[in-house]
Amino acid sequence: FQEFNTIYLIAPRVKNIKIENLTYEYHVIKNLSFITEGIFLSNTYSIARVERAILDLFFLFDTDFSDFNINQFDKELFLKLSKLYNKKVQKKAGQFIKFFTL
């Protein structure tokens, strides 16, 4: 188990908020912030499905796949959503599928 001290969020503007030992780090992904596919929506908040969250990570960071938990992963949704991102993310999505032989 690895403890995390940072929660990453997608928002209309970049912002960092620290509350006690936890940092909320807001990032912007232009042209995707208002696309709701791959997002669970409620009246007060939105949460990305695992497929969308992984693609957002690929967009924001240079990350490897070793720490990913792909339980309940929808390959078709992942590949469909990857087409909304740039070529770099699409390439990384293809590598991800091959890595896990999905």
GULO-183614 format. One record per residue (C-alpha): residue in one letter; x negated, y, z negated. Coordinates in pm, 1 decimal, padded with zeros to 6 digits. Each point is the difference from the previous one (the first is absolute). Layout:
SITE  aa         X         Y         Z
SITE   A         X         Y         Z
...
***
This chain:
SITE  aa         X         Y         Z
SITE   F   00000.0   00000.0   00000.0
SITE   Q  -00133.8   00339.9   00099.8
SITE   E   00126.2   00311.2  -00169.7
SITE   F   00074.7   00293.2   00229.1
SITE   N  -00032.2   00361.0  -00108.8
SITE   T   00131.7   00153.4   00322.4
SITE   I   00338.9  -00025.2   00166.6
SITE   Y   00001.6   00100.1   00367.9
SITE   L   00306.6   00169.4   00144.8
SITE   I   00103.4   00138.9   00338.9
SITE   A   00143.8   00349.9  -00013.4
SITE   P   00046.0   00312.8   00213.7
SITE   R  -00314.3   00156.1  -00156.8
SITE   V  -00325.9  -00108.1  -00163.9
SITE   K  -00003.7   00024.6  -00377.3
SITE   N  -00155.2  -00174.0  -00301.9
SITE   I   00165.6  -00018.5  -00340.6
SITE   K  -00163.8  -00154.6  -00306.4
SITE   I   00216.8  -00118.9  -00288.5
SITE   E  -00201.5  -00150.0  -00282.1
SITE   N  -00220.6  -00271.3   00159.8
SITE   L   00201.7  -00026.6   00321.3
SITE   T  -00051.7   00205.7   00315.3
SITE   Y   00274.5   00043.3   00260.0
SITE   E  -00168.9   00068.3   00333.3
SITE   Y   00228.8   00134.3   00272.1
SITE   H  -00102.8  -00038.4   00366.8
SITE   V   00151.4   00120.3   00326.3
SITE   I   00057.3  -00222.0   00302.3
SITE   K   00123.7   00234.2   00270.1
SITE   N   00278.5  -00123.4   00226.4
SITE   L   00074.5  -00293.3  -00233.4
SITE   S   00115.4   00171.4  -00317.6
SITE   F   00361.8   00011.0   00109.9
SITE   I   00024.4  -00337.3   00173.8
SITE   T   00193.3  -00218.9  -00240.4
SITE   E  -00057.5  -00338.2   00162.8
SITE   G  -00181.8  -00226.1  -00244.8
SITE   I   00113.0   00212.2  -00295.2
SITE   F   00245.9  -00084.7  -00277.3
SITE   L   00207.9   00312.0  -00062.9
SITE   S   00190.1   00091.8  -00313.8
SITE   N   00167.1   00321.8  -00107.7
SITE   T  -00305.3   00119.0  -00192.3
SITE   Y  -00306.4  -00174.8   00146.9
SITE   S  -00138.5  -00205.2   00288.6
SITE   I  -00232.7  -00301.3  -00011.2
SITE   A  -00190.2  -00141.5   00294.7
SITE   R   00040.7  -00367.3   00083.0
SITE   V  -00327.4  -00191.2  -00023.9
SITE   E  -00041.7   00010.4   00380.7
SITE   R   00028.9   00380.0   00012.3
SITE   A  -00220.0   00047.3  -00306.9
SITE   I  -00280.3  -00207.6   00154.8
SITE   L   00016.9   00200.2   00324.1
SITE   D  -00006.8   00327.7  -00196.7
SITE   L  -00312.2  -00124.8  -00178.9
SITE   F  -00163.6  -00080.9   00333.3
SITE   F   00078.9   00354.0   00115.9
SITE   L  -00131.8   00171.2  -00311.7
SITE   F  -00295.9  -00215.3  -00102.0
SITE   D  -00261.9  -00234.6   00140.3
SITE   T   00104.1  -00307.3  -00195.8
SITE   D  -00062.0  -00372.1   00022.9
SITE   F   00258.7  -00273.4  -00040.2
SITE   S  -00137.8  -00203.7  -00289.8
SITE   D   00225.1   00150.4  -00269.5
SITE   F   00327.4  -00012.4   00191.1
SITE   N   00294.8  -00203.1  -00122.4
SITE   I   00213.9  -00090.3   00299.4
SITE   N   00280.0  -00187.1  -00174.6
SITE   Q   00332.8   00078.2   00167.0
SITE   F  -00185.4   00153.6   00295.5
SITE   D   00198.1   00052.6   00323.2
SITE   K  -00243.4  -00033.7   00291.9
SITE   E   00250.3   00119.2   00262.2
SITE   L   00085.6   00315.4  -00197.3
SITE   F  -00371.0   00064.1  -00062.3
SITE   L  -00082.0  -00018.1   00371.9
SITE   K   00303.8   00213.9   00090.8
SITE   L  -00094.1   00267.9  -00253.9
SITE   S  -00366.2  -00006.2   00105.9
SITE   K   00104.1   00141.8   00338.4
SITE   L   00104.6   00322.7  -00176.9
SITE   Y  -00361.9   00060.1  -00105.9
SITE   N  -00312.5   00096.7   00191.1
SITE   K  -00223.6  -00246.0   00189.5
SITE   K  -00240.4  -00038.7  -00294.9
SITE   V   00281.9  -00124.4  -00224.6
SITE   Q   00139.2  -00223.6   00274.1
SITE   K  -00344.1  -00162.2   00041.9
SITE   K  -00035.0  -00049.0  -00375.5
SITE   A   00352.1  -00152.3  -00008.9
SITE   G  -00106.0  -00255.5   00261.9
SITE   Q  -00310.9  -00085.4  -00201.7
SITE   F   00215.9  -00035.8  -00311.7
SITE   I   00230.6  -00250.0   00173.6
SITE   K  -00301.3  -00202.0   00118.7
SITE   F  -00164.2   00012.0  -00345.8
SITE   F   00301.5  -00159.2  -00163.4
SITE   T   00077.3  -00212.4   00310.2
SITE   L   00361.7   00114.0  -00012.6
***
